[in-house]
């Protein structure tokens, strides 16, 4: 009987490294004051600015979110860190 081994492709390895880097960067935002721009509507025509201190971060379905007060925003939407 032939053994089957799982081989991780270089592409998958790079994806994992990239995801780990993004998560590490997100953890570094905790305790920092940030500003983010978030779409108010599904079409992305209206935006609101969220500003405040990052209280925590979490990952959900491959996306990383920052907790800013009562709001959760995608880390990718943060445009300023103080």
C-alpha positions in Angstrom: 0.0 0.0 0.0 1.3 3.4 -1.0 1.5 6.1 1.6 0.1 9.5 0.7 1.8 12.5 2.0 0.5 16.1 2.0 2.9 18.4 0.3 2.4 22.1 0.8 3.1 24.0 -2.4 5.4 27.1 -2.4 2.3 29.2 -3.1 0.5 27.8 0.0 3.6 28.4 2.0 3.8 32.1 0.9 0.1 32.5 1.7 0.6 31.2 5.2 3.7 33.4 5.7 1.7 36.4 4.5 -1.2 35.7 6.8 1.1 35.3 9.8 2.7 38.6 8.9 -0.7 40.4 8.6 -1.8 39.0 12.0 1.5 40.0 13.7 1.1 43.5 12.3 -2.5 43.6 13.5 -1.5 42.6 17.0 1.0 45.6 17.0 -2.0 47.9 16.6 -3.5 47.0 20.0 -3.4 50.1 22.2 -2.7 52.5 19.4 -5.0 55.3 18.2 -6.1 54.7 14.6 -8.4 56.1 11.9 -10.3 53.9 9.4 -12.6 54.6 6.6 -15.6 52.2 6.4 -18.4 51.9 3.8 -21.8 52.9 5.2 -23.7 51.2 2.4 -23.4 48.0 0.4 -22.5 49.8 -2.8 -19.6 51.6 -1.1 -20.8 55.1 -2.1 -20.9 56.5 1.4 -18.2 56.2 4.0 -17.8 57.0 7.7 -14.6 57.6 9.5 -13.9 55.5 12.6 -11.3 56.8 15.1 -10.2 55.5 18.4 -7.9 53.1 20.2 -7.6 49.5 19.1 -8.8 47.3 21.9 -8.2 44.0 20.2 -7.9 42.1 17.0 -9.5 38.9 15.6 -9.5 36.8 12.5 -12.7 35.6 10.8 -12.7 33.6 7.6 -9.2 34.8 6.7 -10.0 38.5 7.3 -8.5 40.4 10.2 -10.6 42.8 12.2 -9.6 45.5 14.7 -11.9 46.3 17.7 -12.2 50.1 17.9 -14.6 51.0 20.7 -17.9 49.3 19.8 -17.0 48.9 16.2 -15.1 46.2 14.3 -13.3 47.3 11.2 -11.1 45.4 8.7 -7.5 46.1 9.4 -7.1 46.8 5.7 -9.4 49.9 6.1 -7.1 51.5 8.7 -5.3 54.4 7.0 -3.6 56.2 10.0 -1.9 54.9 13.1 -0.7 57.3 15.9 
